[in-house]
Amino acid sequence: MVTNSSLHYTIIKYIIKNGFAPTNKTLSKLLNNNIASIEKGLYDLQEYHGVVLHPNAPKIWVIHPFSLAPTNFLVKSEKGEWWGNCA
């Protein structure tokens, strides 16, 4: 079962490791669930305010504290760099 917690954790972990968000297909493999369940989970997570999806597709756009599109707030560390939503 895809829960808000498992989905949010998996997305954050993937972004930290890879520098970008997983696709819904990748999430399906990581969470051992079908894509329809992943997409429903993403919409549920968005309703919970844990993620912002693109306006026209169940695709991750923002997952706090990360923005997956360029912003004015770039955070750098020894492990990589990420855009933030605010400073």
C-alpha positions, 0 to 999 in steps of 0.5 A: 500500500502506498501511504503519504509517509512511504511515498514522501520518504521515497521521493526525498531519499531519491532526490538526495541520492540522485539530484532529481525526482523519480519518475512515476515508473521508478516510484512504482518499482521502488514501492512495488506498486502499480503506476495507478496506485502511485499516481493516486498516492501523489494526488493524495500527498498533494492534498496533504500538502506534502508535494506540489504536482505539475498542473496538467500531470501527476508529476512531482514539481515541488516536494518541500524543501526541494523545488524541482525547477530552478528558483532563486534559492540554490543550496549547495553541500559536499554531496550536491546542490538543490533548489529550495522553495524559500530561504 
